[in-house]
Amino acid sequence: TKMIEFDPEKDRKNISKHGISLRRARDLEVVVHFPDQRFTDGRFRAYGTIDEKYYCLAYVIRNGLIRAISLRRAHDYEVYDHVKKAH
């Protein structure tokens, strides 16, 4: 099991906005991940699958743990740009 933590209020917002709990980030089969250059807080993005569908996870590493910020379905162009090009 991946060590992933998240803020319960952020989880409620993520469920409302994206229809998936941050808890599911543990199930993400990561294909590619990289630093998110748009932010200066050490944020990363990971793309991979959950239940055979592509998702995007935004996260930071804090105290050696993955702290999930956002989890949502990946857009088609993201899958093409980040996932397909990684293979």
C-alpha positions as CSV (number, residue, x, y, z in Angstrom):
1,T,0.0,0.0,0.0
2,K,1.3,3.4,-0.9
3,M,1.6,5.9,1.9
4,I,-0.7,8.6,0.9
5,E,-2.3,11.3,3.0
6,F,-4.8,14.0,2.3
7,D,-6.8,16.7,4.0
8,P,-10.4,15.4,4.7
9,E,-11.9,18.8,3.6
10,K,-9.9,18.7,0.4
11,D,-11.2,15.1,-0.2
12,R,-14.8,16.3,0.2
13,K,-14.2,19.0,-2.4
14,N,-12.4,16.6,-4.8
15,I,-15.4,14.1,-4.6
16,S,-17.8,17.0,-5.3
17,K,-15.8,18.4,-8.1
18,H,-14.3,15.3,-9.8
19,G,-16.5,12.4,-8.5
20,I,-13.6,10.5,-6.9
21,S,-12.0,10.3,-3.4
22,L,-8.4,11.2,-2.9
23,R,-8.3,7.9,-1.1
24,R,-8.3,6.3,-4.6
25,A,-4.8,7.8,-5.2
26,R,-3.5,4.6,-3.5
27,D,-4.9,2.6,-6.5
28,L,-3.2,4.7,-9.2
29,E,-1.0,2.6,-11.4
30,V,1.5,5.3,-12.3
31,V,2.7,5.4,-15.9
32,V,4.6,8.7,-15.7
33,H,5.2,11.4,-13.1
34,F,7.2,14.7,-13.1
35,P,7.6,18.0,-11.3
36,D,4.8,20.5,-12.1
37,Q,6.7,23.5,-13.2
38,R,3.7,25.8,-12.9
39,F,4.0,25.7,-9.1
40,T,6.8,26.6,-6.7
41,D,5.6,24.4,-3.8
42,G,7.3,21.3,-5.0
43,R,4.2,19.9,-6.6
44,F,4.3,16.9,-8.9
45,R,1.9,15.4,-11.4
46,A,1.4,11.7,-11.9
47,Y,-0.6,10.1,-14.7
48,G,-1.8,6.5,-14.6
49,T,-4.8,4.3,-14.4
50,I,-7.5,3.4,-11.9
51,D,-10.0,0.8,-12.9
52,E,-8.5,1.0,-16.5
53,K,-9.2,4.7,-16.9
54,Y,-6.6,7.4,-17.0
55,Y,-6.3,9.8,-14.0
56,C,-4.1,12.8,-13.1
57,L,-2.9,13.1,-9.5
58,A,-1.4,16.4,-8.2
59,Y,0.7,15.9,-5.1
60,V,3.6,17.0,-2.9
61,I,6.0,15.0,-0.8
62,R,5.7,16.0,2.8
63,N,7.5,14.2,5.7
64,G,8.3,11.3,3.3
65,L,4.6,10.8,2.4
66,I,2.7,11.5,-0.7
67,R,0.2,14.2,0.1
68,A,-2.6,14.2,-2.5
69,I,-3.8,17.6,-3.6
70,S,-6.2,16.7,-6.5
71,L,-7.2,13.5,-8.3
72,R,-9.3,13.7,-11.5
73,R,-9.8,12.0,-14.8
74,A,-7.0,12.9,-17.3
75,H,-8.0,14.8,-20.4
76,D,-7.4,13.1,-23.7
77,Y,-4.7,15.5,-24.7
78,E,-2.9,14.9,-21.4
79,V,-3.0,11.1,-22.0
80,Y,-1.5,11.7,-25.4
81,D,1.1,14.3,-24.4
82,H,2.3,12.6,-21.2
83,V,1.3,8.9,-21.2
84,K,1.6,7.9,-24.8
85,K,4.8,9.8,-25.3
86,A,6.3,8.1,-22.2
87,H,6.1,4.7,-24.0
